Amino acid sequence: MQHLTTTRLIDCSPEARRPAPAPDEAGITLVELLIVITLMAILMGIGVPSYRYVTTSNRMATEVDSLLGDLQYARSEAAREGQFVAVCAAQSTSTPTCATSTTANWQNGWIIFSDVNNDGTYESASEVLLRVRNGFSSSDTFVSSPATGIVTFNRDGFAHLGNANTRLTLHDSSANAVYARCLDIQQAGMMTTQTHSSDGTCQ
């Protein structure tokens, strides 16, 4: 009995040797791309305001705490030295001088000095300069109420503020009450900070 054999022809051309594309290499559709873009836009819309709130709040807290820390330092130095120590908004920090106006801009920096004669003026020849703080790099502003450009502590720790307690309010460039920080100074020398959420009058 005769067996018949068949011959299989094999295509050896370059096109035949090229592997078939994997299913996941086919790319994405326009619909899929639009879904991804939409999800990214939603996430950005949620994340950017939150990021702004955190960064602005942290900066404002750092700035108001800087002045609070220096006021506390001045009060402790007044008690330690047994003489007047003043913190004043600076007219200049490069050649330390106090601003002459009661509506001085505290955000431009401040200086701390032993005010021996309690005249509210730093006299380099006879008084010791304790600290110099440069102005803010941001556009935040301090507003004092009532207007004051200097806080002086006596050896008993009391603050000389005229006839009333003083509040310094820190605003960001948008003047949004949410970011406001308030520094309250009492004549007894006590100092506290407030936010708009903890004190609705801080705005």
Beta strands, then each sheet from edge to edge (+ up, - down):
strand 1: 85-92
strand 2: 97-98
strand 3: 109-114
strand 4: 129-134
strand 5: 141-145
strand 6: 150-153
strand 7: 159-160
strand 8: 166-171
strand 9: 181-185
strand 10: 191-195
sheet 1: 2+ 1- 3+ 4-
sheet 2: 2+ 1- 6+ 7-
sheet 3: 5+ 8- 9+ 10-
end
